[in-house]
Amino acid sequence: MLDLSRIPTALRSEGGLSRRLFLAYGAALAALPSLATRTHAADKKVTFSADPFALGVASGDPNADSVVLWTKLAPEPLAPDGGMKPEAVGVAWEVAEDEGMKKVVTSGTAVAAPQLGHSVHVEAKGLKPDRWYWFRFTAGDARSPVGRTRTLPASDAAPDKLKFAFASCQHYEQGLYTAYEQMAKDDLDLVFHLGDYIYEYPNRETAKVVRKHTGPKDGKIKTLGDYRERHALYRSDRLLSGMHARCPWFVTWDDHEFDNNYANDIQERQPKGKAKADPADFLVQRAAAYQAYYEFMPLRPRALPKGPDMQLYRKASFGRLAEFFVLDTRQYRTPQPNEDGLKPLNEAALDPKNTLLGKAQRGWLDAGLLASGATWNVLAQQVMMALVEISYAKATGYAMDQWPGAAHERMALMKFIADRKVPNPVVLTGDIHSNWVNDLRVDDRKHDAPVVATEFVGTSITSGGNGPKEVAGLDKLQAANPCVKFHNRDRGYVRCTVTPTAWTSDYVAVEDVTKPGGRVTTRASFVVEAGTPGAKKA
């Protein structure tokens, strides 16, 4: 196995690490699938001590003629090696037109390599557009559960409806995944997960913990083994893995998949007296986190990380109805100005050098928005885009970890969308553990300026435990920020129904995430009419 923690001291330089040499280590991962294939793994007979498909199956990143099928061999999911021997294993896969797997349309054999934690990422190609399919895997004498997936409509098709959900922030310790139990009943086409799929925090011994993390108790997880174990713990939840098996997901990360509030290769601000991690060690840790993320997510092989770098931003077209731009606002950003936290929208926050997207991703996004012929143009991303001034007991200001920390870039993006007349822009956001509906202007402080786009911010699945039923100071918040049309602190997700004439977002709430069977309700619904920016309560 490639051990990224054993980088020779010679590669380290004072104050940093030679990135070119470091990437040479990481680039070795790119050769693994072809190397594994040549081991003739498919010809070997293999037996398992327990069900190797304990972590379930998933699919993701569909397009009009293909979809990624995922599984991971792990008879002992929380063991360092998943209970697998250090050898490649052949895994057969099938895609069928029926749940009983009688009408198989394509099949093949993949290789689960130990270097990638015996994960499998199959690109099932040659499928028909806008169709539902079923799939399964076989390894040795073991067979996986059957998963359900679909392709997207052809690029020139005109679908009359799309139904999907978006979610984020699912701290395992702080609640149960009741939201996914309801989501599985919603008969969705797609799911977008906007980050904080896992939390890197240590195993906490507190009364507020509903269920415990495994792993270290003396600090955050750091090694590849640590991150693998944490992902396996989360995926072992039957409600989460069950929702993965219901329909394809598009995933992107935020910070907790690696380290809280990190910015590119910069660790979050540390308490006084505590030194930041060595830059080289921090990049080694990032490489481990990114590799584990790839191993556990239904991502295409082109997303395979190269050391501490992994391109995650991409787009998908649901025919001419909707174009989705899945963004990465962590890997390429500049450090939070004003030492993070709630601060004024001052010169440091407005510095044109500040970025959340980075130059390459921003250019890709601009080009994609210009080329889009879709009715709805959707940014699926991590942190709140509205410029909202927030007041807490000890601080008042704008959140520097969110888009206000790159306010110039954020306003330039809104101006670009307005000037180029990009049709029906909608922003989907996670991160903040609360629900918001925001009208976006070029500068949200100019309350009389035209509305350019609508932002739907979804709360956490569990993070923060049960939220308060009422938000203190809500009237004052909305009076100071007329862009805010709705805000509460429930737990749950957002279900979206999209047609050529209207977008409807339902805010689905779980009343109690600390006990099984929490009551689920729709707390509010908002509509955006095509051609008319801004949200209205349904």
Secondary structure by P-SEA (a helix, b strand, c coil): cccccccccccccccccaaaaaaaaaacccccaaaaaacccccbbbbbcccccccccccccccccbbbbbbbbcccccccccccccbbbbbbbbbcccccccccccccccccccccccbbbbbcccccccccccccccccccccccccccccccccccccccccccccccccccccaaaaaaaaaccccbbbbccccccccccccccccccccccccccccccaaaaaaaaaaaaccaaaaaaaacbbbbbbbcccccccccccccccccccccccccaaaaaaaaaaaaaaaaaccccccccccccccccccccccccccbbbbbbbccccccccccccccccccccccccccccccaaaaaaaaaaaaaccccbbbbbccccccbbbbbccccccccccccccaaaaaaaaaaaaaaacccbbbbbbccccbbbbbbbccccccccccccbbbbbbbbccccccccccccaaaaaaaaccccccccccbbbbbbbbcccbbbbbbccccccccccccccccbbbbbcccccccccc
